[in-house]
């Protein structure tokens, strides 16, 4: 199994540009989520999904969109990038949705918005 | 609402010394508690977790943590630090709400091991 994969590994954007961060998992996990990691702030939940077709907002959803059309994929879209979105983004997945399961994290995407 | 507080953003210990990383949580419902470790330029991986049952939880690499409900704490310990333990450690809490389960992470503690 490849586990959780994320692409790209690194991206530079200009303010106002849009892009999609890709996340895929091959473990047939129901729960998938996106976090951003900023110095001194830990990981903050952006959006999550408990299954195909079901998504919900986390702590910091503004400026980000998600959709979940398949069990495997959970892309994160930045519609109009801002410097405040410079961060490291992690995708994670877990088998169940009751909150007790281990989350498996991808390697991260480093995003720089100029 | 759930939240996690990690006391000490940086902890240094000598090789062979006790490691103690502190975590306190707040939760309006019985929590599930986790410790994750992050090595440089990598994603997070699970060290251990508490869901139900025994309050002393053992994890990988010799780490353990004890859930103390009365103190709302879930401190991480290891009797003898190894150089390979140098990493960032995150405590997290999860609780099921009517909108689904969400995970809340602490701000992290960077562990340095001095030879």
Interface residues (C-beta under 8 A of the other chain):
Chain A: X4 X31 X33 X35 X40 X41 X42 X43 X44 X45 X48 X50 X56 X58 X59 X90 X92 X97 X98 X99 X100 X102 X103 X105 X106 X107 X108
Chain B: X4 X6 X9 X32 X34 X36 X41 X42 X43 X44 X45 X46 X49 X51 X90 X92 X94 X95 X96 X99 X100 X101 X102 X103 X104 X105 X106 X107 X108
